[in-house]
Amino acid sequence: MSQTIVITGASGGIGRAAAREFARRGDRIGLLARGRAGLDAAAGEVRELGGEALAVPADVADHEAVHAAATAVERRFGPIDVWVNVAFTSVFAPFTEIRPEEFRRVTEVAYLGYVNGTREALARMVPRDHGTIVQVGSALGDRSIPLQSAYCGAKHAVNGFTSSVRTELMHDKSNVRVTVVQMPAVNTPQFSWVLSRLPRHPQPVPPIYQPEVAARSVVYAAEHPGRKQYYVGASTVGTIIGNKFAAGLLDRYLARTGYDSQQTADRISPDRPDNLWKPLDGPREDAPDFGAHGEFDARSHPRSAQAWLSRHAGLVWPASAVLAGLGLAGVARARRRLG
């Protein structure tokens, strides 16, 4: 049976790929983002794949805009069954080079945007005692890295906020579910449009996965929201496990490698356009549509064995044991590199 879905950040990256996955089920999808070009293109893809679409330009940092968008979706499609929070923005720079208003802006979008979306979803789902919220998280919500202090702080905050909300729903014996999908490095357009003060082009830290890998896990989490968290990619599991057992060692390792690993060899202009304050995909008629993929297709994995295993309950624990071993092996390699 088709459902009514809301996806924030639906114009590009994981949000765009998730919209396609939900569309293949014939769902009715409310697409929220700031950029008109990306939203319109996403809506067209949804319809081509068999779903229904409503594109609603909205800045998730504005709680009134999110409320209006949710109202518009329910007016068109009926009660919201699933709300997926994806939208974010970021700044690539050392903390001391991030202006106060820029740090605040990242926090308002990447953290408070999730708060605003969750509030609107719960306002509708709790009275009906039905619905699922999927928070798209990151391994960086457990293990921070240099040059992304604002983003890492926001992702840590999302984890803490979501855990609190989950326990409140449990206390009330609500049938509304909240789950988090923790993501690895993903080949999205963010590295082309993020505000960067790095000398060279920003890049995701390998291994890199295609957004479709993330999207499949988002849809699965929406269908099976009973688990507190889902982990996508062996690197996500290894990072989180390594941080539990050797956080100090990882601090030293990232201090040594974290700057170069997040930049390509290509230099960028210090005044290149970015989407921190306004979208690069609209509202101009000639604005580009960035799509779901970034610039790293040749280096990105279209599948994740770990993600597949995590979706098959009988294999979860054996797979976790193997990945725990991989995480500890990675810690051992880092120790050897540091001497």
C-alpha positions as CSV (number, residue, x, y, z in Angstrom):
1,M,0.0,0.0,0.0
2,S,1.4,3.4,-1.0
3,Q,2.2,5.9,1.7
4,T,2.6,9.7,2.1
5,I,6.3,10.5,2.6
6,V,8.1,13.8,3.3
7,I,11.8,14.2,2.5
8,T,13.7,17.3,3.4
9,G,16.8,18.1,1.3
10,A,15.1,16.3,-1.5
11,S,16.7,18.3,-4.4
12,G,20.0,16.5,-4.3
13,G,22.2,13.8,-2.8
14,I,20.8,11.2,-0.4
15,G,17.4,13.0,-0.3
16,R,17.1,12.9,-4.1
17,A,18.1,9.2,-4.3
18,A,15.6,8.4,-1.5
19,A,12.8,10.1,-3.3
20,R,13.5,7.8,-6.3
21,E,13.4,4.7,-4.1
22,F,10.1,5.7,-2.5
23,A,8.7,6.5,-5.9
24,R,9.3,3.0,-7.1
25,R,6.9,1.8,-4.4
26,G,4.2,4.2,-5.8
27,D,4.4,6.5,-2.8
28,R,3.1,10.1,-2.6
29,I,6.1,12.2,-1.8
30,G,6.4,15.8,-0.5
31,L,9.8,17.1,-1.6
32,L,11.2,19.9,0.5
33,A,14.3,22.0,-0.3
34,R,15.3,25.5,-1.1
35,G,16.3,25.2,-4.7
36,R,13.6,25.2,-7.4
37,A,15.6,23.5,-10.2
38,G,16.5,20.5,-8.1
39,L,13.0,20.2,-6.6
40,D,11.3,20.3,-10.0
41,A,13.7,17.7,-11.5
42,A,13.2,15.5,-8.5
43,A,9.4,15.7,-8.8
44,G,9.7,14.8,-12.5
45,E,11.7,11.7,-11.6
46,V,9.2,10.6,-8.9
47,R,6.4,10.8,-11.4
48,E,8.4,8.9,-14.1
49,L,9.0,6.1,-11.6
50,G,5.4,5.7,-10.6
51,G,5.0,7.9,-7.6
52,E,3.2,11.2,-7.0
53,A,5.1,14.4,-6.1
54,L,4.6,17.8,-4.6
55,A,7.6,20.1,-4.7
56,V,7.6,22.6,-1.8
57,P,10.4,25.2,-1.6
58,A,11.2,25.6,2.1
59,D,14.2,26.4,4.3
60,V,14.1,23.8,7.1
61,A,15.8,26.3,9.4
62,D,12.5,28.3,9.3
63,H,10.0,26.4,11.5
64,E,7.1,28.3,10.0
65,A,8.1,27.3,6.5
66,V,8.4,23.7,7.6
67,H,4.9,23.9,9.2
68,A,3.5,25.4,6.0
69,A,5.1,22.7,3.9
70,A,3.8,19.9,6.0
71,T,0.3,21.4,5.8
72,A,0.6,21.6,2.1
73,V,1.6,18.0,1.8
74,E,-1.2,16.7,3.9
75,R,-3.7,18.9,2.1
76,R,-2.6,17.3,-1.2
77,F,-1.9,13.7,-0.2
78,G,-3.4,13.1,3.2
79,P,-1.8,12.1,6.6
80,I,2.0,11.8,6.6
81,D,3.2,8.3,7.2
82,V,7.0,8.8,7.0
83,W,9.1,11.9,7.5
84,V,12.8,11.7,6.4
85,N,15.1,14.4,7.6
86,V,18.1,14.8,5.3
87,A,18.7,18.5,4.6
88,F,22.0,20.1,5.8
89,T,24.6,22.5,4.9
90,S,28.2,22.8,6.1
91,V,31.5,24.8,6.1
92,F,34.8,23.1,5.3
93,A,37.4,25.1,7.3
94,P,39.3,25.1,10.6
95,F,37.0,26.3,13.4
96,T,39.0,29.5,13.8
97,E,38.2,30.4,10.2
98,I,34.5,29.9,10.5
99,R,32.6,33.1,11.2
100,P,30.0,33.1,14.0
101,E,27.1,33.7,11.7
102,E,28.3,30.8,9.4
103,F,28.5,28.4,12.3
104,R,25.1,29.4,13.5
105,R,23.7,28.9,10.0
106,V,25.0,25.3,9.8
107,T,23.6,24.6,13.2
108,E,20.2,26.0,12.2
109,V,20.0,23.9,9.1
110,A,21.8,20.6,10.0
111,Y,20.5,20.4,13.6
112,L,17.5,22.7,14.1
113,G,16.2,21.7,10.7
114,Y,15.9,18.1,12.0
115,V,14.2,19.5,15.2
116,N,11.7,21.5,13.1
117,G,11.0,18.5,10.8
118,T,10.6,16.2,13.8
119,R,8.3,18.6,15.6
120,E,6.0,18.9,12.5
121,A,6.0,15.1,12.0
122,L,5.2,14.4,15.7
123,A,2.4,17.0,15.8
124,R,0.6,15.0,13.1
125,M,1.7,11.4,14.0
126,V,1.2,11.4,17.7
127,P,-2.5,12.1,17.7
128,R,-3.0,9.4,15.1
129,D,-0.6,7.0,17.0
130,H,1.0,6.2,13.7
131,G,4.1,7.2,11.7
132,T,7.8,6.9,11.3
133,I,10.6,9.5,11.4
134,V,13.9,8.6,9.8
135,Q,16.9,10.8,10.7
136,V,19.7,10.6,8.2
137,G,22.8,10.7,10.4
138,S,26.5,10.2,9.9
139,A,29.4,8.3,11.3
140,L,30.7,11.8,12.1
141,G,27.9,12.1,14.7
142,D,30.0,9.6,16.8
143,R,33.5,10.4,15.6
144,S,34.3,14.0,14.8
145,I,37.0,14.9,12.3
146,P,39.0,18.1,11.6
147,L,37.7,20.8,9.2
148,Q,34.0,20.0,9.9
149,S,33.4,21.2,13.4
150,A,30.0,22.8,12.6
151,Y,28.7,19.7,10.8
152,C,30.1,17.2,13.3
153,G,28.6,19.2,16.2
154,A,25.2,19.2,14.4
155,K,25.3,15.5,13.8
156,H,26.2,14.8,17.4
157,A,23.3,17.0,18.5
158,V,20.9,15.1,16.2
159,N,21.8,11.8,17.9
160,G,21.3,13.2,21.4
161,F,18.0,14.9,20.5
162,T,16.6,11.8,18.8
163,S,17.5,9.6,21.7
164,S,15.6,11.9,24.0
165,V,12.5,12.0,21.8
166,R,12.6,8.2,21.4
167,T,12.5,7.7,25.2
168,E,9.6,10.1,25.5
169,L,7.6,8.2,22.9
170,M,8.4,4.9,24.7
171,H,7.2,6.4,28.0
172,D,3.9,7.3,26.3
173,K,3.7,3.9,24.8
174,S,3.3,5.5,21.4
175,N,3.3,3.6,18.2
176,V,5.2,6.4,16.5
177,R,8.8,5.3,15.7
178,V,12.0,7.2,15.3
179,T,15.2,5.6,13.8
180,V,18.6,6.9,12.7
181,V,20.5,5.8,9.6
182,Q,24.2,6.5,10.2
183,M,25.9,7.1,6.9
184,P,29.5,6.8,5.6
185,A,31.1,9.1,3.0
186,V,28.7,9.5,0.2
187,N,29.2,10.8,-3.3
188,T,26.8,13.8,-3.2
189,P,27.0,17.3,-4.7
190,Q,27.8,18.8,-1.3
191,F,31.5,18.8,-2.1
192,S,30.8,21.1,-5.1
193,W,28.5,23.5,-3.4
194,V,29.6,23.6,0.3
195,L,31.3,26.8,1.6
196,S,35.0,25.9,1.7
197,R,38.1,27.8,2.9
198,L,40.4,25.0,2.1
199,P,43.0,25.6,-0.6
200,R,42.1,22.4,-2.5
201,H,38.7,20.9,-3.6
202,P,37.0,19.2,-0.7
203,Q,36.2,15.5,-1.0
204,P,34.7,12.7,1.0
205,V,37.1,10.4,2.9
206,P,37.3,7.0,1.1
207,P,35.7,4.5,1.0
208,I,32.9,6.4,-0.8
209,Y,29.5,5.1,-1.5
210,Q,26.9,6.1,-4.1
211,P,23.8,7.9,-2.8
212,E,21.6,4.9,-3.9
213,V,23.3,2.8,-1.2
214,A,22.2,5.3,1.4
215,A,18.7,5.6,-0.1
216,R,18.0,1.9,0.0
217,S,18.9,1.9,3.7
218,V,16.6,4.9,4.3
219,V,13.6,3.1,2.7
220,Y,14.4,-0.1,4.6
221,A,14.6,1.9,7.9
222,A,11.2,3.5,7.1
223,E,9.7,0.0,6.6
224,H,11.4,-1.5,9.7
225,P,11.7,1.3,12.2
226,G,11.9,-0.9,15.3
227,R,15.7,-0.6,15.5
228,K,17.3,2.4,17.1
229,Q,19.9,2.8,14.5
230,Y,21.1,1.4,11.2
231,Y,24.7,1.6,10.0
232,V,25.6,1.9,6.3
233,G,29.0,0.8,5.1
234,A,31.7,-1.1,6.9
235,S,33.6,2.2,7.3
236,T,30.8,3.6,9.5
237,V,30.8,0.5,11.7
238,G,34.6,0.5,11.9
239,T,34.7,4.2,12.7
240,I,32.2,4.0,15.5
241,I,33.8,0.8,17.0
242,G,37.3,2.3,16.7
243,N,36.2,5.4,18.5
244,K,34.8,3.4,21.4
245,F,38.0,1.5,21.9
246,A,40.7,4.0,20.9
247,A,39.4,7.6,20.7
248,G,42.7,9.1,21.7
249,L,44.6,7.2,19.1
250,L,42.1,8.3,16.4
251,D,42.5,11.9,17.6
252,R,46.2,11.6,16.8
253,Y,45.6,9.8,13.5
254,L,43.1,12.3,12.3
255,A,45.2,15.3,13.4
256,R,48.0,13.8,11.1
257,T,45.8,12.7,8.1
258,G,42.5,14.5,8.3
259,Y,43.4,17.6,6.4
260,D,44.9,15.9,3.3
261,S,42.3,13.1,3.2
262,Q,39.5,15.6,2.8
263,Q,41.0,17.4,-0.2
264,T,41.8,16.5,-3.8
265,A,44.9,17.7,-5.6
266,D,42.8,20.4,-7.5
267,R,43.0,23.9,-6.2
268,I,39.8,25.9,-6.0
269,S,39.0,29.6,-6.1
270,P,38.5,31.2,-2.7
271,D,35.4,32.9,-4.0
272,R,33.7,29.9,-5.6
273,P,29.9,30.0,-5.2
274,D,28.4,28.1,-2.3
275,N,24.9,27.3,-0.9
276,L,25.2,28.3,2.7
277,W,22.9,31.2,2.5
278,K,21.0,30.6,-0.7
279,P,20.6,27.6,-3.1
280,L,22.7,27.3,-6.2
281,D,19.9,25.5,-8.0
282,G,17.4,28.3,-8.0
283,P,15.1,30.1,-8.1
284,R,16.5,31.3,-11.4
285,E,15.1,29.7,-14.5
286,D,18.6,28.9,-15.8
287,A,19.8,27.4,-12.5
288,P,21.5,24.1,-12.7
289,D,20.1,20.8,-11.3
290,F,22.9,19.1,-9.4
291,G,21.1,15.7,-9.1
292,A,21.9,13.0,-6.6
293,H,25.6,12.3,-7.5
294,G,28.7,14.3,-6.9
295,E,32.0,14.4,-8.8
296,F,33.4,11.1,-7.5
297,D,31.5,8.4,-9.5
298,A,34.7,6.7,-10.6
299,R,35.7,6.1,-7.0
300,S,32.3,5.3,-5.4
301,H,30.9,1.9,-4.5
302,P,27.4,1.1,-5.8
303,R,26.8,-1.5,-3.1
304,S,27.6,-2.2,0.5
305,A,27.8,-5.7,1.7
306,Q,27.5,-4.5,5.3
307,A,24.3,-2.6,4.5
308,W,22.9,-5.7,2.9
309,L,23.8,-7.9,5.8
310,S,22.2,-5.5,8.3
311,R,18.9,-5.8,6.5
312,H,18.9,-9.6,7.1
313,A,18.2,-10.2,10.7
314,G,19.7,-13.6,10.9
315,L,23.1,-12.3,9.7
316,V,23.2,-9.1,11.8
317,W,25.2,-10.5,14.7
318,P,27.7,-12.5,12.7
319,A,28.3,-9.5,10.5
320,S,28.7,-7.2,13.4
321,A,31.3,-9.5,14.9
322,V,33.3,-9.4,11.7
323,L,33.0,-5.7,11.3
324,A,34.0,-5.2,14.9
325,G,37.2,-7.1,14.1
326,L,37.7,-4.9,11.0
327,G,37.2,-1.8,13.2
328,L,39.8,-3.0,15.7
329,A,42.1,-3.9,12.8
330,G,41.8,-0.4,11.5
331,V,42.8,1.0,14.9
332,A,45.8,-1.3,14.9
333,R,46.8,0.0,11.5
334,A,46.5,3.6,12.7
335,R,48.7,2.8,15.7
336,R,51.4,1.4,13.4
337,R,51.2,4.5,11.2
338,L,51.7,6.7,14.1
339,G,54.6,4.6,15.3
